[in-house]
Amino acid sequence: MESDAARRILVLYGSQTGYAEDTARRIGRQAWRRHFSANVQAMDAIDRRTLFDQALAPCPVAVFVCSTTGQGAAPDNMRRLWRFLLRKTLPADALQGLQFAVFGLGDSSYKEYNFAAKRLFRRLVQLGAEPVVERGDGDDQHYLGVDGALDPWLTSLWDAVDKICPASKPPLDVDTMPPPMFGVELLGNEVVVPEQPAAVDGAGDGWFDARMAVNERLTTEDHFQDVRRIRFDPLVEAKWEPGDWAVLRPSNSAAFVDEFLHLMAWHGIADQALAVRGAINVPCTTTLRWLATHHLDVTAVPRRSFFEHLWYFSKHKDERERLGELASSAGQDDLLAYCMRPRRTLIEVLADFPNSRVPLEYLLDVFPTIATRAFSISSDAHVVDLTVAVVRYKTLMHVPRTGLCTRWLAHMRLGRLVRLRVERGTMRLPDDPETPVVMVGPGTGIAAFMAFIRRRVQQRAANTHLFFGCRSEHADFLYADRLQAWANAGFLHLYCAFSRDQPQRIYVQQRIAENAAVLWPLLQQGAIVYVSGNARQMPQDVRSAFVDVVEDGGAMDRAMADDYVRGMQRSGRYQEECWF
């Protein structure tokens, strides 16, 4: 079934972890079933003229899907287009005629919730484009996740678009699958596969080779959490500033790869030559084993779209019925209980549905790709030091859950070659070393601050203050010797909160309150406050503690003190870099 020639719709995404891309592809499938020719691409993958051409098209509709990363920043693969749209030279009617929709994916527990989508929506309006529906705001905090807002928004979107571009035929049924987006063809044993790299990230995008030099545990062996110092030696000259991130793309373990290939009944052809067309960061000639190792996230928690695809291809009556329930709007509570809450992996889902499989040609359409991970750099020059907490936790599943990247790093052997790139972080030291600096970094929140302190020591800067928190001085006081040496030498004012070393638990916010008489004069001198660590409760508690400091020190009421801290946030004097 082909789409109407004049019914062309543009679906663009800005995605950091793959969720926005997955949502955009879902919109593309729905568009195809409504007889549109859907062009689904990352925002930075299109020629910027495409937007202007779309505004003049018979069906001038563009749908934007984007997430927000860091402290309100746009995802990597939409930043070039975003910078172009911000040009002051663009006239106010640059996109006149374009009718658009924006859906944002975010988490309302973050201060900059869906900030990238909100800014994009406003800028498109400023350039003369006309929204066809209200902006959609997906929220991870919704009990159904992003789908809680996405499903009703899509209904409104298609109602509006169908009025703009009426179809001459009714939509196709949901059990009609579009052709695969990528070309995947088994070439057989006759074709010799070239030597495969561990990663093919673009050399022109700042990636460089580095060799693992240190992999040591920082916490004691009897401590529940394994936190490691990882060091990579770059093989080329690489530069970064304190606060920057190192970006890596991990690989799957051989055990998970073998399990995936056996479940898919591909183990017999795993090492035969495979031709791939249209995929990014994949060799043109490769193997299923290489894809399962370096490209496909076979231990990811599958999204709703995976169940939709598996339902379509299933030929087993009972399994197909169950998959259809999990893929439906009405079945999202069930999907939450079955998959999301226990963090059931893609491999485990395949094992639960042994008679439902995906054809090889749809391999890259169905299985998610491995996303890059970013870690704060703990060193300030020459070598790349990372402070990594190995993710391992229990759910209802029998096997403990582990993080793909941290597991990969923890088991990496010394001398292993990897590809890295450096990305600008969200926190920056002041240009003037005389400016007081106050850092709050419990646990691995200290990662970036190790680079901060090293730079401040080099600058012979005074007034460098660190509030560090952990469970026990004995078990998980990260970089204790180095921090205490800096403190003894007068380079650092160190305040520690060891929460479990006494009957009453003590956290960094209590230490902040105890040292209000020190902190208020620093704030009056223009001190910059940095907060880094787990985002669940700590940032709110720390901010409240600083509001207390201002309220007491400045003899203000609570509202005035809160406005003072809010002003610090707006001016960049109160910076947060927190994560779940």
Steps between C-alpha positions, in 0.01 A plus 500: 500500500658827390437842650332783309760691298412841646463383860858543623557556870827579676570334839816626670647392832764611746589199712772437757413151622275372221154567647425800280621309193277207591203735538575668166513164325166408656355823358656410165326161501167661583555753220571221252175327595321827425655500151765762570853481371678551833858626508624405851848632583712651773480878484869536425481238223290718270608781272370817665327589173270203559301702754448786256405254224248336735337839564428524125388138457138405419478353851723741699509302827806430716496310830786552747577258783776586743633418843694726735849418624718644773362818654251583225730442201398368160608145407820462299327413174288815485751763611616608153144559380415675826796738465387575144145575613636741762677717240398861537523544122199274442195714418182476707322330209781253418273199562170655402274234357649219710248328725665314783463300819750449784507217752752507783625209706617579850471452873302750704720443805770700318497879519549535122218259414459475120694825465636414153149428365359818652776715348464331161123558499542870582772551239300337221209733578739799498611399150144501365411130525152410624434227760228250408462370859618608841850392599505150648695441820588138570593435862695205639334570835156412359398152615483398133822683416521711185209309342264654755523827308604368159193288419240780534738747334534274195122478469481881493792520259347271238157665532668834417729368226217314325313831470805671348581213263183293445556142388316341210508159673434379856804423721652154482448259787757498783599147401650636176874550537701748292799365306831498692685830521844342476644253255618174663603208279683180585787449253608157618838335555626582152562866589799578719418742782762775547658535842234657718578795731355506850333832414452709189406831655587781262861616510389850405275539803770528763547128571851381585668178610606449861648208690383384843782558750330471842197304620495502879230469761467801730251352747588215735428143388236457770309813393177439312592734212798460270630846409803512272764737374540439129788661313546523125815626331413680174709398201469852357513842658159569647387805693218561743403728783397411857131414487514332158377148433658196338257325265530127429298239313512166688477146363304193609669207669563183300260307726208733427586505129498118481171482690339754265622322186373163628160642596464648152624172341776699330797327660559292185537812282649733763840524333389507137529819298209741530437803276354805678369814331380825650613447861725741687816374675476156334747357244350438157611138525489348845361203693210432732750436779657845452158666501392313815828590671555863406175643363183337635401555862396141568468556878287814473157514659286483183261782422142473389602507132694175544183318609314656208755360255517159669118481498491572129750230411374235745325198350419344840136561603544526876827695486359737241199573718722574800737718296204693361383577853844627601524717187154655535408827669271312736779263597754753626434419867575139415816595310613705799456201734648245260793691358573846638484450875705175512732636226448188290756495218450445130670160528264398780196610298617291204534201734141555620372500141698216337270470198502867401796624303603793279609440139864579428412785261328688786792452739603867515141628503400301807797463734625815679855621452757552772499862610810690603559568870658811650714516815646806670877516456678498837840607362593836355763417236688232306308193625126428522403394852142388562325428829252222428244333726428152363123473461365184661163462671223249566141496378236229492711323239718213617818638344625839633483790254828654384590809299636429153771768498615475861516119475703535179743741666533299822601186309725674250861383497794735519636592159159476329455756224175700498362802319411814695389850434492799731178696537448830677336448838243720666721629784785748455753651737511880520762677290626687805673263749427753776128415475401269790383155396266277705453142378246249630576153367386194696604161364608500137380859482862576590615389152507840329612673819828308505585680175372829644721472807808402298457809285447722805816359661695583184360853517595529869138603555367554849140449614446156347238315707378142458208331678538126448265229621505121507391215727823426683840660538651152485303352208422763236687823574608548138846651442537545877880524503516756219221717644651499848843584357355803322319601818816464712693712249240778525367464145161360599239552772356149541169420674402132517171330586530126570136404527532155662797547733281608792151415627346815352543535125683809380487629143666785311203732559562478877866594446387796289272616783777458758731721293252774413724761667775406252277475194298821522806730476619293202166547326522873563844495335352349185572131567385247242324191635520168315281199583563158345374151577184292517191697399238322709493712815844646558474809270175614661637451852825682417316790339274526804810508722643791301169682525534456879852644484374807314193539720703498824812678375315770309219542756243438222164329504467163327360640175780758468766237571350269239503787247867562584594139419281506189691808389825310552366225277402743226840671507697173496617534860308188607560211259368144519610189312298212640375169366279203588 
